């Protein structure tokens, strides 16, 4: 019963300590702009910008619905709807 009371108190206080989780979830509604250049990929989401050179990506796959860029290491990838790509 005390555990439930502690959880209720934590929730009533606004869930202190959840800032990292809140920031992670809130980023999903930010518009993302992708620019493909000769030197790599520039991704802008909200106020943050990432510049990744082509050497960062190991392979690419393209269909009429999506462009997928797989990172060189690990299982991470970037999916881009063709309408969102601003090729310059």
Secondary structure, DSSP 8 states (H G I E B T S, - for coil): -HHHHHHHHHHHTT-TT-HHHHHHHHGGGS-EEEEE-SSEEEEEETTEEEEEEGGGEEEEEE-SS-EEEEESSTT-EEEE-GGGEEE-
